[in-house]
């Protein structure tokens, strides 16, 4: 949102640009739409980041799903925000979509007479399921022991120290032939880490929204002996990386 100083600044410059009448104010009703689009432009430039919130492909701004890390082709931000991003990235500005009707997920699910589901993280949201949907959560214990070891978090003073530690961990595991999967929160960070690994001459694959066409191939190789994979949350829940590769041919080599 614009500050009072920002509004005063606009009062001074907009009339000279022919965008507002002389002696008019941004607070006047006739300028509400103009100020709305200025606020959207500020959002586009200061809050939304390329290769984190969206990417540019084939002269189009494409939204990146914050939960899955995947491209949401055909989806557009509303209220002029998408057009502001297109102007920011200097691509073709497309007409704004009109939303004729909308419904929340909660109200949509309530339209069903019977509602049930299954997820690996339901117990942590048990209170929400009861409050919103009146659904109980039943936890099913695993049928085999969990071999995963959850280590303590490590905190570093600077990002450079953090990345140095990440590189050291990757190098040490790679020397032993252990498959390594590195999770990142954005395309930008995955590509930065890839650049650091290239400088170390460590062969690796990158899985993010830019390379989604190669997803099945990259996942199939991610568990192989000596493989290093950098991924966004595309390789998150529901992704089954097989130790030894998709056919398990190198599992014995890894175990030894």
Backbone bond lengths (Angstrom), bond angles and torsions (degrees), N, CA, C in turn:
res aa  C-N    CA-C-N  psi(-1)  N-CA   C-N-CA  omega(-1)  CA-C   N-CA-C  phi
1 X - - - 1.457 - - 1.523 110.36 -
2 X 1.304 115.47 147.08 1.456 120.84 177.93 1.526 110.60 -69.92
3 X 1.322 115.87 140.22 1.459 120.72 174.02 1.527 109.23 -82.41
4 X 1.335 116.29 172.23 1.464 119.82 176.64 1.526 110.70 -60.85
5 X 1.345 115.37 -38.32 1.464 119.10 178.16 1.526 110.55 -64.74
6 X 1.333 115.75 -37.15 1.460 119.86 178.36 1.513 112.11 -65.74
7 X 1.322 116.07 -41.01 1.466 120.29 177.66 1.524 111.66 -63.59
8 X 1.347 115.75 -41.73 1.471 119.62 178.40 1.526 110.62 -63.06
9 X 1.339 115.77 -39.36 1.467 120.45 179.04 1.525 110.68 -63.24
10 X 1.328 116.48 -42.45 1.465 120.41 179.20 1.525 111.57 -65.71
11 X 1.339 116.44 -36.81 1.466 119.89 177.22 1.528 111.26 -57.82
12 X 1.334 115.03 -31.25 1.463 119.49 -177.29 1.528 112.38 -81.68
13 X 1.348 117.35 -39.74 1.470 119.00 -170.67 1.526 114.56 -96.26
14 X 1.329 118.39 -29.04 1.469 119.48 -174.05 1.529 114.00 -64.86
15 X 1.342 119.67 -38.97 1.469 118.13 177.20 1.520 112.40 -60.28
16 X 1.329 116.61 -38.38 1.460 120.26 179.43 1.517 113.01 -67.36
17 X 1.329 116.92 -23.38 1.468 121.59 178.16 1.526 111.58 -90.36
18 X 1.321 116.33 -1.09 1.463 120.50 -179.93 1.511 113.86 76.18
19 X 1.334 116.80 16.78 1.465 120.78 -178.33 1.521 112.50 -98.38
20 X 1.338 116.10 -9.91 1.456 119.79 -179.63 1.528 108.70 -149.94
21 X 1.315 117.06 145.75 1.459 120.94 -178.61 1.526 111.10 -66.52
22 X 1.333 116.29 150.89 1.461 120.79 173.52 1.525 109.59 -59.36
23 X 1.341 114.65 144.47 1.470 121.83 179.66 1.532 112.70 62.87
24 X 1.332 115.78 14.99 1.461 120.41 175.71 1.523 108.95 -93.51
25 X 1.317 117.12 165.98 1.461 121.86 -179.45 1.523 109.77 -130.72
26 X 1.322 114.96 152.30 1.467 119.22 177.68 1.526 110.92 -64.58
27 X 1.320 116.93 -17.65 1.464 120.87 179.74 1.528 112.27 -81.81
28 X 1.329 117.79 -10.77 1.462 120.83 -179.97 1.528 110.49 -70.23
29 X 1.322 117.00 144.84 1.459 121.82 -177.25 1.524 112.60 -58.59
30 X 1.318 117.13 -33.44 1.465 119.93 -177.35 1.527 112.33 -67.59
31 X 1.339 116.67 -14.33 1.466 120.56 -177.90 1.530 113.12 -106.59
32 X 1.322 116.88 7.64 1.468 120.56 -177.55 1.526 111.31 -58.90
33 X 1.320 117.44 -45.62 1.467 121.41 -177.94 1.524 111.33 -64.87
34 X 1.335 116.28 -39.42 1.463 121.07 178.73 1.524 110.62 -62.18
35 X 1.324 116.94 -46.66 1.464 121.02 -178.93 1.527 110.87 -65.90
36 X 1.321 116.45 -35.23 1.472 120.07 176.59 1.527 110.32 -57.94
37 X 1.329 116.95 -46.34 1.466 120.01 -177.84 1.526 111.96 -71.84
38 X 1.327 117.16 -29.76 1.471 119.55 174.44 1.526 109.87 -66.25
39 X 1.330 116.52 -41.41 1.468 119.84 176.59 1.523 111.65 -62.95
40 X 1.326 117.27 -38.58 1.463 120.55 177.74 1.528 110.53 -65.94
41 X 1.338 116.32 -37.21 1.466 119.98 177.32 1.526 110.72 -64.84
42 X 1.332 116.66 -39.58 1.467 120.33 176.38 1.525 110.93 -61.90
43 X 1.335 116.36 -43.64 1.470 120.78 176.47 1.519 110.83 -57.18
44 X 1.333 115.31 -47.47 1.465 120.78 -176.60 1.521 111.30 -60.28
45 X 1.323 116.79 -38.17 1.466 120.86 -175.35 1.525 113.52 -87.38
46 X 1.332 117.85 -30.17 1.457 119.68 -170.92 1.528 114.97 -112.03
47 X 1.323 117.69 -19.45 1.466 120.03 -176.54 1.528 112.19 -112.88
48 X 1.337 116.96 -41.64 1.466 120.45 -177.71 1.525 110.16 -89.92
49 X 1.331 115.41 129.26 1.463 121.37 -174.94 1.524 111.77 -114.53
50 X 1.323 114.87 135.10 1.462 121.17 176.45 1.521 109.69 -63.27
51 X 1.325 116.86 141.53 1.459 125.23 -179.60 1.528 112.97 66.99
52 X 1.323 116.64 11.00 1.460 121.90 170.58 1.523 109.45 -124.23
53 X 1.322 116.02 -56.93 1.463 121.40 179.25 1.525 112.47 -94.33
54 X 1.303 116.18 -23.16 1.463 121.43 -178.83 1.519 108.96 -159.32
55 X 1.330 116.78 167.25 1.459 121.49 172.41 1.519 108.39 -135.89
56 X 1.315 115.38 163.77 1.463 121.24 178.09 1.522 108.13 -108.93
57 X 1.331 116.31 121.81 1.462 121.81 -178.86 1.521 109.03 -142.70
58 X 1.329 116.07 130.96 1.473 121.50 178.76 1.529 111.76 52.72
59 X 1.337 115.57 43.88 1.466 121.77 177.01 1.530 112.77 63.61
60 X 1.342 115.56 29.12 1.464 120.46 178.43 1.523 110.23 -134.42
61 X 1.318 115.85 147.34 1.465 121.73 172.35 1.527 107.64 -90.05
62 X 1.343 116.35 119.08 1.464 121.34 -177.23 1.524 109.12 -116.63
63 X 1.323 116.02 129.23 1.461 121.90 -178.67 1.527 110.07 -69.57
64 X 1.344 116.14 141.82 1.460 122.01 172.60 1.523 108.07 -105.09
65 X 1.317 116.72 125.34 1.461 121.30 179.28 1.529 109.44 -65.37
66 X 1.329 117.24 123.70 1.463 120.83 -175.74 1.526 112.47 -67.66
67 X 1.333 118.18 -20.72 1.459 120.83 -177.87 1.525 112.58 -93.61
68 X 1.325 117.43 -37.22 1.466 120.59 -175.72 1.520 113.30 -104.02
69 X 1.337 117.78 -16.81 1.460 120.72 -177.26 1.511 113.60 74.40
70 X 1.325 117.65 8.91 1.464 121.17 -177.11 1.527 111.26 -97.89
71 X 1.342 115.02 157.21 1.454 120.44 176.03 1.523 110.08 -70.15
72 X 1.314 116.27 140.89 1.464 121.89 177.76 1.527 107.90 -110.72
73 X 1.331 114.88 70.32 1.462 119.95 -176.54 1.527 110.20 -65.48
74 X 1.325 115.42 137.20 1.452 120.71 -178.52 1.514 113.53 91.39
75 X 1.345 116.89 -13.84 1.463 120.88 177.58 1.524 109.09 -95.50
76 X 1.331 116.28 144.62 1.461 121.02 -179.34 1.527 110.40 -136.85
77 X 1.337 115.81 144.68 1.454 120.10 173.15 1.525 108.73 -66.10
78 X 1.319 116.48 150.04 1.466 120.84 -176.37 1.526 112.13 -99.82
79 X 1.322 114.90 178.07 1.471 123.75 173.84 1.521 113.73 59.93
80 X 1.329 116.78 30.99 1.457 120.42 174.96 1.512 114.95 85.94
81 X 1.346 117.81 -3.50 1.462 120.18 -178.98 1.521 111.42 -66.44
82 X 1.326 116.98 -40.86 1.461 119.36 -178.93 1.531 110.46 -63.78
83 X 1.328 116.45 -39.95 1.468 120.42 178.15 1.530 110.44 -64.32
84 X 1.331 116.80 -36.64 1.466 120.55 177.66 1.528 110.87 -64.82
85 X 1.327 116.85 -38.88 1.466 120.73 177.17 1.525 110.90 -67.52
86 X 1.327 116.66 -38.93 1.469 120.57 177.62 1.524 110.66 -63.56
87 X 1.332 117.00 -39.60 1.464 120.35 176.97 1.525 110.40 -66.36
88 X 1.323 116.29 -40.68 1.467 121.34 178.73 1.523 111.31 -59.71
89 X 1.332 116.95 -43.04 1.461 121.50 -176.67 1.531 112.57 -89.76
90 X 1.337 116.59 1.36 1.469 122.43 177.04 1.534 112.35 57.27
91 X 1.335 115.04 45.02 1.464 120.72 173.02 1.527 107.67 -112.32
92 X 1.328 116.17 173.91 1.466 120.26 -178.11 1.530 110.41 -59.75
93 X 1.334 116.05 129.40 1.463 121.18 179.64 1.528 108.80 -89.09
94 X 1.315 115.58 118.35 1.460 121.14 -176.92 1.530 110.71 -95.42
95 X 1.332 117.09 156.47 1.474 120.34 -179.30 1.524 111.39 -59.87
96 X 1.312 115.21 151.53 1.459 120.78 179.47 1.524 110.81 -76.37
97 X 1.333 115.36 136.55 1.465 120.12 175.94 1.526 110.54 -76.78
98 X 1.303 115.65 149.93 1.459 120.62 174.92 1.520 109.53 -107.47
99 X 1.309 116.44 128.36 1.461 121.03 177.06 1.520 108.73 -86.03
100 X 1.314 116.26 114.35 1.464 121.13 -178.30 1.527 111.65 -84.70
101 X 1.319 116.17 -30.72 1.470 120.06 179.07 1.521 108.67 -159.64
102 X 1.306 116.82 151.17 1.463 120.72 178.22 1.523 109.21 -148.20
103 X 1.331 115.16 159.30 1.463 121.07 179.08 1.518 107.65 -151.84
104 X 1.317 117.81 144.21 1.457 121.17 177.76 1.527 109.70 -75.71
105 X 1.332 116.18 157.91 1.463 119.92 176.67 1.531 110.05 -57.84
106 X 1.339 115.26 -41.75 1.464 119.00 -176.83 1.529 111.42 -60.00
107 X 1.314 116.73 -47.30 1.470 119.79 -179.79 1.527 111.73 -70.17
108 X 1.341 116.34 -33.43 1.467 119.47 178.96 1.529 110.57 -64.72
109 X 1.335 116.81 -46.07 1.462 119.76 -178.89 1.527 111.60 -64.73
110 X 1.328 116.26 -29.68 1.466 119.31 -179.73 1.529 112.36 -69.45
111 X 1.317 118.02 -13.20 1.465 121.07 178.53 1.529 111.67 -71.16
112 X 1.336 116.79 -19.97 1.464 120.43 179.81 1.530 110.30 -80.75
113 X 1.329 115.71 139.62 1.464 120.10 177.66 1.525 110.76 -71.22
114 X 1.330 116.06 -35.66 1.462 120.69 178.68 1.526 108.24 -121.97
115 X 1.316 115.69 135.16 1.464 120.59 -176.20 1.518 109.56 -138.80
116 X 1.323 116.04 127.07 1.465 121.20 176.73 1.519 107.82 -153.87
117 X 1.310 116.29 168.14 1.456 119.04 179.66 1.513 110.96 -168.16
118 X 1.324 115.25 173.46 1.458 120.60 179.87 1.524 108.50 -143.87
119 X 1.321 116.38 131.95 1.456 121.32 179.84 1.519 108.87 -155.22
120 X 1.302 116.31 157.68 1.460 120.84 -179.56 1.515 113.81 -79.68
121 X 1.327 117.72 -6.47 1.467 120.02 -175.47 1.528 112.45 -127.42
122 X 1.324 117.02 26.81 1.470 120.10 -175.59 1.525 112.63 -69.12
123 X 1.330 117.77 -35.22 1.470 119.88 -173.02 1.521 112.31 -63.61
124 X 1.321 117.66 -31.64 1.469 119.97 -179.68 1.523 111.78 -71.38
125 X 1.343 116.64 -19.59 1.470 121.31 -179.42 1.529 111.52 -112.81
126 X 1.337 116.30 23.14 1.470 120.70 -175.67 1.528 111.94 -58.32
127 X 1.324 116.60 -39.78 1.470 120.09 -178.73 1.529 110.96 -63.92
128 X 1.335 116.26 -40.87 1.468 120.23 179.41 1.523 111.26 -65.77
129 X 1.339 117.33 -42.19 1.469 120.36 178.71 1.530 111.24 -60.57
130 X 1.324 116.34 -37.53 1.462 119.73 179.82 1.526 110.93 -73.22
131 X 1.325 116.99 -45.31 1.471 120.84 -176.21 1.527 112.21 -65.81
132 X 1.339 116.61 -42.12 1.466 120.17 -173.18 1.522 112.63 -90.84
133 X 1.337 116.78 -41.53 1.469 120.10 -173.01 1.528 113.80 -112.95
134 X 1.338 116.72 -4.88 1.466 121.29 -176.32 1.531 111.12 58.02
135 X 1.322 115.63 41.73 1.464 122.07 -178.71 1.521 110.20 -113.28
136 X 1.336 116.21 134.40 1.465 121.41 172.51 1.525 109.32 -80.54
137 X 1.330 115.87 154.50 1.460 121.73 175.22 1.523 108.59 -114.20
138 X 1.309 116.15 125.89 1.465 121.97 177.04 1.523 107.81 -111.40
139 X 1.333 115.95 124.82 1.464 120.60 -178.32 1.528 109.96 -94.34
140 X 1.323 116.50 124.76 1.464 122.13 179.16 1.525 108.06 -99.38
141 X 1.334 118.81 119.42 1.471 120.77 -178.02 1.526 111.18 -69.32
142 X 1.336 117.65 152.89 1.472 120.21 178.43 1.523 110.90 -67.17
143 X 1.328 116.02 149.81 1.472 119.50 -178.46 1.525 112.09 -90.50
144 X 1.339 117.22 -5.19 1.466 121.26 174.51 1.527 107.91 -134.80
145 X 1.320 116.45 158.01 1.458 120.64 179.53 1.529 110.79 -68.69
146 X 1.318 116.07 143.62 1.467 120.86 178.38 1.525 109.17 -81.54
147 X 1.322 116.97 120.52 1.467 121.25 -178.20 1.527 112.36 -90.27
148 X 1.328 116.28 -9.64 1.466 120.12 -179.71 1.526 110.47 -65.59
149 X 1.329 116.10 140.46 1.462 121.52 175.38 1.529 108.61 -108.58
150 X 1.315 116.37 120.91 1.463 121.09 177.84 1.523 109.02 -92.50
151 X 1.319 116.79 111.31 1.459 121.80 -178.86 1.524 110.27 -87.98
152 X 1.324 115.23 163.58 1.463 120.15 178.24 1.526 110.52 -67.76
153 X 1.333 115.54 152.23 1.465 120.53 174.67 1.525 109.92 -65.57
154 X 1.309 115.79 149.62 1.464 121.75 175.11 1.524 108.40 -118.69
155 X 1.324 116.71 131.80 1.462 122.09 -177.04 1.522 109.37 -118.33
156 X 1.319 116.07 134.54 1.464 121.71 -178.71 1.521 110.16 -121.52
157 X 1.320 115.76 152.57 1.465 120.63 -177.15 1.515 112.36 -69.50
158 X 1.332 116.81 -36.90 1.463 120.65 -176.45 1.520 110.09 -130.49
159 X 1.332 115.82 160.66 1.464 119.90 179.03 1.524 110.91 -66.99
160 X 1.342 117.29 -33.41 1.471 119.47 -179.96 1.524 110.70 -65.01
161 X 1.345 116.88 -39.30 1.465 120.11 176.74 1.529 110.52 -65.63
162 X 1.312 115.79 -38.35 1.470 120.08 178.99 1.525 110.59 -63.42
163 X 1.330 116.64 -47.48 1.465 119.68 -178.84 1.526 111.72 -66.88
164 X 1.330 117.48 -33.49 1.472 120.12 175.82 1.525 110.11 -61.82
165 X 1.338 116.15 -42.24 1.467 120.40 179.70 1.526 111.00 -66.95
166 X 1.330 116.83 -39.21 1.467 120.74 177.62 1.522 110.22 -62.18
167 X 1.330 116.03 -45.38 1.467 120.32 179.63 1.520 111.18 -61.55
168 X 1.340 116.96 -42.28 1.468 120.27 179.14 1.527 110.69 -60.69
169 X 1.332 116.74 -42.50 1.469 120.52 179.61 1.523 111.22 -64.10
170 X 1.334 116.20 -41.72 1.468 120.54 179.69 1.523 110.40 -64.61
171 X 1.331 116.23 -46.38 1.472 120.85 -178.18 1.523 110.61 -61.42
172 X 1.335 117.24 -45.77 1.468 120.74 -178.45 1.527 111.69 -63.48
173 X 1.323 117.07 -42.46 1.465 120.21 179.00 1.518 110.95 -68.73
174 X 1.323 116.41 -38.96 1.459 121.23 -178.46 1.525 111.90 -65.60
175 X 1.331 116.77 -34.63 1.468 120.65 178.30 1.524 111.37 -62.21
176 X 1.337 116.00 -31.13 1.468 121.07 179.80 1.522 112.49 -89.18
177 X 1.340 115.95 -1.18 1.462 119.82 179.35 1.511 114.28 83.54
178 X 1.333 117.31 5.87 1.465 120.17 -179.28 1.529 110.48 -69.43
179 X 1.318 117.84 133.18 1.467 119.20 172.67 1.532 109.29 -65.00
180 X 1.315 116.52 139.44 1.467 120.87 -177.26 1.526 109.48 -124.98
181 X 1.324 116.27 129.68 1.462 121.97 172.59 1.521 107.78 -117.61
182 X 1.333 116.42 122.18 1.463 121.83 -179.72 1.525 108.55 -111.03
183 X 1.318 116.53 120.25 1.462 120.60 179.81 1.519 111.60 -92.51
184 X 1.323 116.81 134.32 1.464 122.01 176.63 1.528 109.14 -126.51
185 X 1.320 115.91 165.06 1.464 119.81 -174.90 1.517 114.02 -98.89
186 X 1.330 117.55 -3.54 1.469 119.17 -178.78 1.521 110.23 -157.91
187 X 1.333 115.64 162.23 1.464 121.30 174.81 1.518 109.87 -60.07
188 X 1.321 115.62 -42.93 1.464 120.99 -177.79 1.524 111.35 -57.33
189 X 1.333 116.95 -46.10 1.461 120.45 -178.65 1.522 111.55 -71.08
190 X 1.321 117.48 -35.45 1.467 119.69 178.33 1.523 110.59 -65.10
191 X 1.330 116.76 -37.99 1.462 120.15 -179.88 1.529 111.53 -74.78
192 X 1.328 116.91 -31.44 1.469 119.67 176.36 1.527 110.01 -66.60
193 X 1.331 116.48 -43.89 1.462 120.37 178.78 1.524 110.64 -65.33
194 X 1.325 116.79 -36.23 1.460 120.98 176.35 1.527 110.74 -60.95
195 X 1.318 116.08 -41.12 1.468 121.06 178.32 1.528 110.76 -61.75
196 X 1.335 117.07 -41.53 1.465 120.78 178.82 1.527 110.98 -64.57
197 X 1.334 116.89 -39.69 1.466 120.25 179.26 1.524 111.56 -68.45
198 X 1.334 116.52 -35.94 1.467 119.71 176.37 1.519 110.80 -62.27
199 X 1.336 116.12 -38.79 1.466 120.03 177.89 1.523 111.28 -63.95
200 X 1.339 116.18 -29.94 1.470 121.46 177.55 1.529 111.70 -86.85
201 X 1.350 115.26 -0.75 1.471 121.74 -178.60 1.534 112.10 58.58
202 X 1.325 115.74 40.70 1.465 121.53 176.42 1.521 108.61 -102.22
203 X 1.316 116.28 119.52 1.461 121.57 179.88 1.526 109.47 -67.37
204 X 1.330 116.67 135.46 1.462 120.10 -176.82 1.522 110.59 -159.24
205 X 1.314 115.30 167.71 1.465 122.57 173.74 1.522 109.31 -117.82
206 X 1.329 115.88 149.94 1.466 121.67 176.83 1.523 108.37 -117.44
207 X 1.323 115.50 127.48 1.463 120.43 177.15 1.524 108.97 -118.13
208 X 1.317 115.48 106.99 1.465 120.81 173.20 1.524 108.32 -146.20
209 X 1.309 117.16 -175.65 1.467 120.76 -173.84 1.524 112.98 -60.92
210 X 1.330 117.68 -22.68 1.463 120.56 180.00 1.526 112.01 -73.03
211 X 1.326 116.49 -23.26 1.468 120.46 -175.66 1.527 111.31 -120.18
212 X 1.333 116.72 32.32 1.465 119.45 -175.05 1.522 112.17 -64.48
213 X 1.358 117.25 -22.43 1.469 119.26 178.86 1.525 111.36 -64.87
214 X 1.345 116.79 -26.49 1.466 121.34 -177.82 1.529 112.04 -97.26
215 X 1.329 116.97 10.01 1.462 120.36 -172.80 1.525 112.75 -55.53
216 X 1.322 118.33 -50.49 1.466 120.79 -176.30 1.526 111.15 -62.75
217 X 1.331 116.59 -38.07 1.471 120.98 179.47 1.525 111.05 -67.23
218 X 1.342 116.40 -43.28 1.464 120.74 -179.08 1.524 110.86 -66.60
219 X 1.338 117.14 -43.39 1.468 120.95 179.22 1.525 110.72 -64.34
220 X 1.332 117.10 -37.83 1.470 121.09 179.83 1.523 111.47 -62.90
221 X 1.341 116.88 -32.01 1.467 121.32 -177.88 1.523 113.10 -93.28
222 X 1.335 118.05 -11.38 1.465 121.36 -170.58 1.524 113.62 -63.60
223 X 1.334 118.10 -25.93 1.458 120.61 -178.70 1.513 114.18 -95.51
224 X 1.329 117.25 5.15 1.465 120.59 -177.56 1.529 112.05 -74.11
225 X 1.313 114.85 158.92 1.462 122.42 179.07 1.533 110.21 -55.89
226 X 1.330 116.72 124.70 1.462 121.53 175.51 1.517 115.63 77.39
227 X 1.327 118.45 5.26 1.465 119.70 -177.37 1.529 110.83 -79.69
228 X 1.329 115.29 146.56 1.466 122.24 175.19 1.526 107.36 -127.58
229 X 1.312 116.81 125.34 1.465 121.74 -178.40 1.518 109.60 -126.94
230 X 1.322 115.89 126.53 1.466 121.61 174.61 1.519 106.94 -105.25
231 X 1.311 116.32 127.28 1.467 118.71 -174.45 1.521 111.32 -139.89
232 X 1.324 114.88 151.48 1.461 120.36 167.54 1.525 106.71 -84.07
233 X 1.337 117.67 -167.52 1.463 118.68 -179.84 1.520 113.31 -71.40
234 X 1.346 117.58 8.25 1.471 120.48 169.18 1.517 110.57 -59.28
235 X 1.339 115.82 -33.29 1.466 120.35 -179.98 1.526 109.92 -97.00
236 X 1.303 116.60 40.38 1.452 121.44 -177.85 1.511 112.10 -95.78
237 X 1.326 115.79 -131.46 1.459 120.64 -175.79 1.525 111.41 -59.55
238 X 1.327 114.76 137.61 1.456 120.40 176.81 1.514 114.51 87.80
239 X 1.334 117.05 -3.71 1.467 120.13 178.76 1.520 109.01 -92.01
240 X 1.316 117.28 121.43 1.464 122.58 -175.51 1.523 109.50 -105.24
241 X 1.332 116.09 99.51 1.466 121.06 177.67 1.525 108.25 -92.83
242 X 1.323 116.03 118.10 1.461 121.72 -176.74 1.523 110.76 -86.80
243 X 1.342 116.92 125.49 1.454 121.06 176.31 1.525 109.50 -63.60
244 X 1.318 116.10 127.27 1.458 120.82 -176.82 1.512 113.11 92.97
245 X 1.324 116.89 5.10 1.465 120.48 -178.08 1.510 110.84 95.64
246 X 1.308 116.42 173.67 1.466 120.63 -174.42 1.522 112.69 -62.91
247 X 1.346 117.16 -27.37 1.468 119.17 178.94 1.530 112.51 -102.59
248 X 1.346 116.77 2.63 1.463 120.69 177.10 1.505 114.81 69.65
249 X 1.330 118.20 15.38 1.466 121.56 -173.80 1.526 113.22 -67.47
250 X 1.350 117.76 -22.13 1.464 120.04 -176.91 1.524 112.39 -112.07
251 X 1.340 117.17 14.13 1.464 120.45 -176.66 1.522 111.67 -62.50
252 X 1.321 117.23 -42.78 1.465 120.75 -178.68 1.522 110.81 -63.62
253 X 1.327 116.40 -39.53 1.465 121.32 178.93 1.532 110.62 -61.41
254 X 1.353 116.79 -40.23 1.466 121.51 -179.82 1.521 110.59 -69.72
255 X 1.334 117.92 -42.56 1.463 121.79 -178.00 1.519 112.43 -64.66
256 X 1.318 115.66 -23.32 1.462 119.08 179.27 1.518 111.56 -97.19
